[in-house]
């Protein structure tokens, strides 16, 4: 049986509108970030989702550029 301390929590998948809200950007900019590869989008059936880890990674990369 695997210990809870060693397990990685599952990635949260956000609707596009929720990802926009977290980043405080519009739909066009979100789609540009997806198209450029800066954000990952996954499809579940006809639903598009953005992994929370992709948003976190984008913010870290942008913070590192600014530093």
Secondary structure, 3 states (H helix, E strand, C coil): CCCHHHCCCCCCEEEHHHHHHHHCCCHHHHHHHHHHCCCCEEEECCEEEEEHHHHHHHHHHHHHHHC
